[in-house]
Amino acid sequence: MGKKQSHKRIILGLLSFVSSVGVWLISHWGSAVMALPPPEDIPEEILRTEIIIDARSPIDGKPISAAEYAEIQAQLQKVPPPKLTTSLRQTVFLLRIRNALLQLFPFLDL
């Protein structure tokens, strides 16, 4: 009886060792290949040093020169003056105050 149980333990140990090695091999099989970038991909270090001479308009997407792109970016950075009438501005201001008061006092029905 002892010899049979010892034989089962050896088979169980051998089976667990073989299955764990098999699982390890299968899990690491394609990982080295998947970690590499495609060969036609340009490295980021080279792309950082590349001078961009072509650009696309952020407005309509048409190709423009780099100088025109810089000019459009400068124009987009400028904030235009508000074009609201004073009565409309006052109405918006009062609505903002109303919203703030409703958040502080939700039981009020203004």
Secondary structure per residue as TSV (DSSP state, phi and psi in degrees):
chain	resnum	aa	ss	phi	psi
A	1	M	-	360.0	-38.8
A	2	G	H	-68.3	-35.4
A	3	K	H	-68.9	-36.7
A	4	K	H	-69.1	-41.1
A	5	Q	H	-68.9	-37.1
A	6	S	H	-65.3	-40.1
A	7	H	H	-64.4	-39.1
A	8	K	H	-66.2	-39.0
A	9	R	H	-64.8	-40.0
A	10	I	H	-65.9	-43.7
A	11	I	H	-64.8	-42.0
A	12	L	H	-63.5	-43.0
A	13	G	H	-64.5	-43.9
A	14	L	H	-64.5	-42.1
A	15	L	H	-64.4	-42.2
A	16	S	H	-67.4	-37.9
A	17	F	H	-65.2	-46.3
A	18	V	H	-64.9	-41.6
A	19	S	H	-68.3	-37.8
A	20	S	H	-68.3	-38.7
A	21	V	H	-65.9	-39.7
A	22	G	H	-63.4	-43.5
A	23	V	H	-63.8	-41.3
A	24	W	H	-63.6	-43.6
A	25	L	H	-64.9	-42.1
A	26	I	H	-66.7	-38.7
A	27	S	H	-71.5	-27.4
A	28	H	T	-102.2	8.9
A	29	W	S	-62.3	-55.9
A	30	G	S	-104.8	8.9
A	31	S	H	-68.5	-34.2
A	32	A	H	-68.9	-34.9
A	33	V	H	-75.8	-38.0
A	34	M	H	-71.8	-21.3
A	35	A	T	-78.3	-19.3
A	36	L	S	-85.0	143.2
A	37	P	-	-73.9	162.9
A	38	P	-	-64.8	149.3
A	39	P	T	-64.5	-26.4
A	40	E	T	-82.8	-3.2
A	41	D	-	-75.5	131.0
A	42	I	-	-83.8	131.1
A	43	P	-	-60.8	149.8
A	44	E	H	-64.4	-33.1
A	45	E	H	-62.4	-37.3
A	46	I	H	-73.1	-39.4
A	47	L	H	-65.7	-31.8
A	48	R	H	-67.4	-33.6
A	49	T	H	-86.8	-7.4
A	50	E	-	-73.6	133.0
A	51	I	-	-88.1	125.0
A	52	I	-	-87.6	119.0
A	53	I	-	-108.9	-11.7
A	54	D	E	-108.9	146.9
A	55	A	E	-148.1	165.0
A	56	R	E	-120.6	142.7
A	57	S	-	-66.0	131.6
A	58	P	T	-71.8	-11.3
A	59	I	T	-86.5	-54.0
A	60	D	T	-121.8	-5.0
A	61	G	-	82.5	8.9
A	62	K	-	-78.2	149.4
A	63	P	E	-67.3	133.9
A	64	I	E	-137.2	168.9
A	65	S	E	-79.6	167.7
A	66	A	H	-65.8	-35.5
A	67	A	H	-66.5	-42.0
A	68	E	H	-65.1	-36.8
A	69	Y	H	-63.3	-44.6
A	70	A	H	-63.0	-38.2
A	71	E	H	-66.1	-42.7
A	72	I	H	-65.5	-40.4
A	73	Q	H	-62.2	-40.4
A	74	A	H	-64.8	-39.8
A	75	Q	H	-66.8	-36.6
A	76	L	H	-72.3	-23.4
A	77	Q	H	-72.8	-29.4
A	78	K	S	-70.9	134.0
A	79	V	-	-91.3	123.5
A	80	P	-	-71.8	151.5
A	81	P	-	-67.7	151.0
A	82	P	-	-64.7	139.2
A	83	K	-	-113.7	30.2
A	84	L	-	-93.6	146.6
A	85	T	-	-73.0	162.1
A	86	T	H	-66.5	-36.0
A	87	S	H	-67.9	-38.9
A	88	L	H	-68.3	-39.4
A	89	R	H	-61.7	-41.6
A	90	Q	H	-65.5	-38.9
A	91	T	H	-63.6	-43.2
A	92	V	H	-63.7	-40.7
A	93	F	H	-62.2	-44.4
A	94	L	H	-65.5	-36.1
A	95	L	H	-65.4	-38.4
A	96	R	H	-65.8	-40.5
A	97	I	H	-63.7	-41.7
A	98	R	H	-60.6	-44.4
A	99	N	H	-62.9	-39.8
A	100	A	H	-65.4	-41.9
A	101	L	H	-65.8	-37.2
A	102	L	H	-67.4	-29.2
A	103	Q	H	-74.2	-34.0
A	104	L	H	-77.7	-40.5
A	105	F	-	-124.9	82.3
A	106	P	T	-69.2	-17.1
A	107	F	T	-78.9	-14.8
A	108	L	-	-77.0	141.2
A	109	D	-	-115.6	83.4
A	110	L	-	-84.0	360.0
